[in-house]
Structure formats: structure tokens, C-alpha cells
Amino acid sequence: MPLIKKLLLILIVLLNLNGHAQERDTLKLTITRVDRQIKTDTVYVFSTRVDTIALQPIKADTSKVARDINPLDMEESKYKIKFMGSLRTNAYYDFTGMPSTEGFMPYDIPVGEESIDGLSSVYAGARQSRIGIEGNANTRVGKIKTYIEVDFASRSESLLRLRHAYAEWNFFKIGYSWSTFMDNASLPTTVDFEGPNSSLNKRHGIIRYERKFGESSVAGISLESPQTDYSNPADTLIQDKNKQSNFDIAARYKFFNKLGHVQIAGIFRRIQYLNQTKMDVMYGWGILLSTNLHFNEKNILSGQFSIGQGIANYYVGFVDRQLDAVYDPVLMKMSLKAIQGGFLSYTYILSPSWRFSLTGGTSYIKGKDFETDDTFRSSQYFAANTFYNPIETIRLGFEVTTGSRTNLDLQKGNSTRISFLASFDF
């Protein structure tokens, strides 16, 4: 084929391709050369294929979306809400028939004629189960946290018991929660729901300011609801009336480092009572020393010691026992009761799944000359337990608890309880 003919053929093909390129967005060109031994010329075959599809986005004006709003509907919350809970089943066998289903209380141990040979009791239930709701919000005035928690260990089988209901904002905590005159971090882990009867463990209304100072200090002070616990014969004149006109004042300081912490706390109470026909005042006080030390990953030592007057209601084993003060029939006025107590607890962590603990405690309340011989004087508490966690949210516990009660006449009673616990946290 002459050269001029070849050039014309190539020009025609290029013009044809250019026309297709203007009509299509994307063009794929395949050129195949086939050499044939023919008598005429070499043949060139051209083929094309379009393989791209353009997709157009769909847009909607959200301001024109119809909304069905009722003023009675709940508004959208700006809080982050978290639900949590713990299903707890506990059971025990008590060798002396003590009445408490939730804790081993040496105060209830029968002494002398109250002791009955062969009396025992068993129990199984889930009253210790609890539910909690936590809310968090970051606002222009700072982070706000709210929390409410209830369990079923009330005095009535059908009623919930309030454990916590409070709000935290910056350094303030307001509501119903743990007293400042205590140290939760030093309390041992026990199958016994209440723990050592000589430990401080109190919840009531509080207004607290607490914050960190530096790298190793925490200090706080609070106003707390004045819950007095005594029996005064004259109170029949002011029954169902609030006898207290001021808050308790509590404060604490905690020093901590890599081993653990040491804390000192104190409380001051102005306790009013009816003295014949007019209101009179007593001044109660208390001091707490506590610690929790992690010597290494496997060995932990914790403990408390407290002393004071008019503070028996802050102890686990003496709540609602009317032991803050007692009526003196000779002087015809109320007299504060002096109390002291403490415990030590050792925990050995064998593995993430197994731990073992030993706890021993004692308490003492000074008697009055006018009190009867069967009045409580002192008690001892001992517990040995093991916990097994097959997974993080399941805990199984077994414990042997024993203790004694001694009265003012030095008569003594002893008791032992075997307890079990199974819990699932979510």
C-alpha cells in the first residue's frame, strides 16, 4: 500500500476517535494487530468500550423534614446515662440462730440465759442485689455527675432501700452517700455483707467539699445530717419532732503514695436532747485512723482504729442500738457513751481468680455505774474467706465468721456462722 494511503487511513481513524471522546466521559481503546499472509495489505482492527457510569448524589434539606412533637413527650437528654447492677445471692448457716440475715453482728450473740442449746438457723436470699444509674454531662460550668443506687436489703421485704442519691460538681458532692468520717478504701472484702462490726460505715445526707492537693494529698470537709441514736424517757413529749438544730461537721486528710494511703478523719457533733422541760446540749466527737497498704501485687494490709463519744451510730455493729448516749436516772440527764474499736485485715492474692483474707476486730463501749449487768461491754470479730472469680463479672465466696460478746458482768457468749456468696455484676 502506498504511503499516502496509510496516512489517510490513520487520519480517518483518529478523527473518528476524537468524535467519540467528545460524546463520552471515559473511553477505553483496544488496538489489535493481526498479521495475515494475504495477497492484499495488512489489516488493522479497532474496537472501543465505555465502562464508567457516573452516579449523582441525592441531597435532602433536613430543615424541611416533618417532625411530630408532643409537649408531653420527654425532651432529649444531654446526659450520658449508664445502667449498672449486681445480682447477689447469699446464704448462711448460723450455729446460734442470730437474727441478722445480712451480717454477722456480735452485739446479737446470746449471753447467759438468752443462750439456747441446739438453736441454729439457715438462710438463703437475694436481698443484697442492687441497681444503679449514673449520669454524666460536660457543661459550661464544669463536669456534672449524678448517681442513684438502691438495693433490696430494707426492713421490709417489699421495699427498696436507698444506698446513694447524689450529684458531684467540681469539688462538691451533695446528696445522700458515705460519711466523710470513714474510709471505704481500708474496708476488707468479706462475704459478710456488713463486715467487721468495729468498722465505721455510715450513709446519710451530706454537703462535702473535697479535693487533691499536690501529688499525694486529699482533704475534705462536710456538713452531715445529724442522726442521733439514744433513748431518753423525756422524748415522749417531743415525739416525731426533729430534735437537732445543726449539722454534724466532719473532715479528713489522706496521704497516699505507691504503697497505699494513710488517713486521719474527725467529727464534731452538737447533740440536743430534752432535759425535763427544756432543751439541753451534749458535744460528741470522734477520731479515725485508717490505712490500706499494698506491699506488692500479692500482699495487702488494711486496718482502722477509732475512738470517741456519742458516735456509736457510725459503727457497723451498733446502728440503731441507742448507744450514742444513755439516760442517767441519778443526775436525771443524758450522758454520752465512750466507744473505741478497730480491725486489721490481711489479703493474699494468689492469682487474678483467687484471693484469701483474714480479718480480726474488737470493739469496746465503756459502761456506766447505773447500767444493768447485761449491758453490752465489748465484742470480738474474726473472719476467714476465699473468693474465686472465674471471669471478671462473676464472684463466688466462702467464709467462716466467728465472734463473741461480753457484758458488763463479764458473762460471755460465742457464735459462728458459715456464709456463701454468688454475684454477677453487669
NORZIKA-V157977 format. One record per residue. RES is the residue in one letter. PHI is phi in whole degrees, -180 to 180 (* if undefined). Layout:
BEGIN
res=RES phi=PHI
res=RES phi=PHI
END
This chain:
BEGIN
res=M phi=*
res=P phi=-63
res=L phi=-60
res=I phi=-66
res=K phi=-69
res=K phi=-61
res=L phi=-65
res=L phi=-65
res=L phi=-61
res=I phi=-64
res=L phi=-63
res=I phi=-63
res=V phi=-63
res=L phi=-62
res=L phi=-65
res=N phi=-64
res=L phi=-64
res=N phi=-64
res=G phi=-66
res=H phi=-66
res=A phi=-64
res=Q phi=-76
res=E phi=-90
res=R phi=-117
res=D phi=-78
res=T phi=-135
res=L phi=-131
res=K phi=-112
res=L phi=-113
res=T phi=-122
res=I phi=-116
res=T phi=-118
res=R phi=-104
res=V phi=-120
res=D phi=-96
res=R phi=-125
res=Q phi=-88
res=I phi=-120
res=K phi=-79
res=T phi=-91
res=D phi=-112
res=T phi=-73
res=V phi=-106
res=Y phi=-110
res=V phi=-111
res=F phi=-112
res=S phi=-138
res=T phi=-131
res=R phi=-152
res=V phi=-94
res=D phi=-131
res=T phi=-117
res=I phi=-114
res=A phi=-86
res=L phi=-105
res=Q phi=-97
res=P phi=-66
res=I phi=-98
res=K phi=-113
res=A phi=-133
res=D phi=-86
res=T phi=-65
res=S phi=-69
res=K phi=-102
res=V phi=-75
res=A phi=-74
res=R phi=-124
res=D phi=-102
res=I phi=-115
res=N phi=-115
res=P phi=-62
res=L phi=-87
res=D phi=-71
res=M phi=-71
res=E phi=-78
res=E phi=-65
res=S phi=-81
res=K phi=-92
res=Y phi=-92
res=K phi=-94
res=I phi=-107
res=K phi=-130
res=F phi=-99
res=M phi=-147
res=G phi=-166
res=S phi=-148
res=L phi=-91
res=R phi=-128
res=T phi=-115
res=N phi=-123
res=A phi=-147
res=Y phi=-153
res=Y phi=-125
res=D phi=-108
res=F phi=-80
res=T phi=-124
res=G phi=73
res=M phi=-62
res=P phi=-79
res=S phi=-67
res=T phi=-90
res=E phi=-108
res=G phi=-155
res=F phi=-89
res=M phi=-113
res=P phi=-57
res=Y phi=-59
res=D phi=-88
res=I phi=-65
res=P phi=-69
res=V phi=-128
res=G phi=64
res=E phi=-68
res=E phi=-74
res=S phi=-78
res=I phi=-120
res=D phi=-63
res=G phi=82
res=L phi=-77
res=S phi=-149
res=S phi=-154
res=V phi=-129
res=Y phi=-157
res=A phi=-149
res=G phi=-170
res=A phi=-131
res=R phi=-66
res=Q phi=-81
res=S phi=-60
res=R phi=-144
res=I phi=-133
res=G phi=-136
res=I phi=-130
res=E phi=-119
res=G phi=-125
res=N phi=-133
res=A phi=-148
res=N phi=-96
res=T phi=-117
res=R phi=-69
res=V phi=-103
res=G phi=120
res=K phi=-79
res=I phi=-120
res=K phi=-122
res=T phi=-123
res=Y phi=-152
res=I phi=-139
res=E phi=-144
res=V phi=-135
res=D phi=-133
res=F phi=-114
res=A phi=-91
res=S phi=-87
res=R phi=-75
res=S phi=-116
res=E phi=-66
res=S phi=-104
res=L phi=-115
res=L phi=-79
res=R phi=-115
res=L phi=-73
res=R phi=-102
res=H phi=-147
res=A phi=-161
res=Y phi=-151
res=A phi=-129
res=E phi=-118
res=W phi=-140
res=N phi=54
res=F phi=-98
res=F phi=-106
res=K phi=-135
res=I phi=-132
res=G phi=144
res=Y phi=-118
res=S phi=-167
res=W phi=-65
res=S phi=-67
res=T phi=-71
res=F phi=-86
res=M phi=-169
res=D phi=-145
res=N phi=-61
res=A phi=-67
res=S phi=-96
res=L phi=-78
res=P phi=-78
res=T phi=-87
res=T phi=-133
res=V phi=-71
res=D phi=-57
res=F phi=-60
res=E phi=-91
res=G phi=82
res=P phi=-56
res=N phi=-68
res=S phi=-95
res=S phi=-87
res=L phi=-90
res=N phi=-158
res=K phi=-141
res=R phi=-120
res=H phi=-166
res=G phi=-68
res=I phi=-140
res=I phi=-130
res=R phi=-122
res=Y phi=-117
res=E phi=-147
res=R phi=-157
res=K phi=-85
res=F phi=-128
res=G phi=69
res=E phi=-99
res=S phi=-143
res=S phi=-136
res=V phi=-134
res=A phi=-138
res=G phi=-154
res=I phi=-142
res=S phi=-149
res=L phi=-101
res=E phi=-131
res=S phi=-60
res=P phi=-81
res=Q phi=-102
res=T phi=-94
res=D phi=-141
res=Y phi=-153
res=S phi=-115
res=N phi=-123
res=P phi=-56
res=A phi=-76
res=D phi=-67
res=T phi=-63
res=L phi=-77
res=I phi=-126
res=Q phi=-61
res=D phi=65
res=K phi=-121
res=N phi=-76
res=K phi=-91
res=Q phi=-108
res=S phi=-113
res=N phi=-152
res=F phi=-84
res=D phi=-73
res=I phi=-117
res=A phi=-127
res=A phi=-149
res=R phi=-154
res=Y phi=-136
res=K phi=-126
res=F phi=-110
res=F phi=-138
res=N phi=-148
res=K phi=-66
res=L phi=-83
res=G phi=150
res=H phi=-148
res=V phi=-130
res=Q phi=-132
res=I phi=-126
res=A phi=-137
res=G phi=-146
res=I phi=-144
res=F phi=-127
res=R phi=-128
res=R phi=-108
res=I phi=-103
res=Q phi=-95
res=Y phi=-153
res=L phi=-85
res=N phi=-106
res=Q phi=61
res=T phi=-119
res=K phi=-141
res=M phi=-80
res=D phi=-124
res=V phi=-133
res=M phi=-122
res=Y phi=-118
res=G phi=-99
res=W phi=-155
res=G phi=-160
res=I phi=-133
res=L phi=-126
res=L phi=-116
res=S phi=-148
res=T phi=-157
res=N phi=-147
res=L phi=-122
res=H phi=-105
res=F phi=-67
res=N phi=-161
res=E phi=-68
res=K phi=-112
res=N phi=-123
res=I phi=-129
res=L phi=-125
res=S phi=-136
res=G phi=-174
res=Q phi=-143
res=F phi=-144
res=S phi=-138
res=I phi=-152
res=G phi=171
res=Q phi=-132
res=G phi=71
res=I phi=-127
res=A phi=-58
res=N phi=-68
res=Y phi=-86
res=Y phi=-87
res=V phi=-56
res=G phi=-82
res=F phi=-129
res=V phi=-69
res=D phi=61
res=R phi=-103
res=Q phi=58
res=L phi=-116
res=D phi=-65
res=A phi=-155
res=V phi=-138
res=Y phi=-81
res=D phi=-92
res=P phi=-71
res=V phi=-79
res=L phi=-85
res=M phi=55
res=K phi=-156
res=M phi=-80
res=S phi=-133
res=L phi=-67
res=K phi=-98
res=A phi=-88
res=I phi=-141
res=Q phi=-152
res=G phi=-175
res=G phi=-177
res=F phi=-157
res=L phi=-130
res=S phi=-138
res=Y phi=-118
res=T phi=-124
res=Y phi=-116
res=I phi=-99
res=L phi=-72
res=S phi=-161
res=P phi=-58
res=S phi=-99
res=W phi=-125
res=R phi=-146
res=F phi=-130
res=S phi=-139
res=L phi=-127
res=T phi=-134
res=G phi=-136
res=G phi=-145
res=T phi=-147
res=S phi=-142
res=Y phi=-147
res=I phi=-122
res=K phi=-69
res=G phi=-83
res=K phi=-105
res=D phi=-61
res=F phi=-90
res=E phi=-80
res=T phi=-74
res=D phi=-66
res=D phi=-88
res=T phi=-71
res=F phi=-60
res=R phi=-118
res=S phi=-157
res=S phi=-152
res=Q phi=-128
res=Y phi=-143
res=F phi=-137
res=A phi=-143
res=A phi=-129
res=N phi=-142
res=T phi=-139
res=F phi=-123
res=Y phi=-126
res=N phi=-113
res=P phi=-63
res=I phi=-137
res=E phi=-61
res=T phi=-95
res=I phi=-116
res=R phi=-134
res=L phi=-119
res=G phi=-134
res=F phi=-135
res=E phi=-148
res=V phi=-112
res=T phi=-121
res=T phi=-140
res=G phi=-169
res=S phi=-148
res=R phi=-127
res=T phi=-124
res=N phi=-93
res=L phi=-62
res=D phi=-84
res=L phi=71
res=Q phi=-69
res=K phi=-131
res=G phi=-128
res=N phi=-127
res=S phi=-154
res=T phi=-139
res=R phi=-139
res=I phi=-108
res=S phi=-125
res=F phi=-132
res=L phi=-146
res=A phi=-134
res=S phi=-135
res=F phi=-131
res=D phi=-100
res=F phi=-144
END
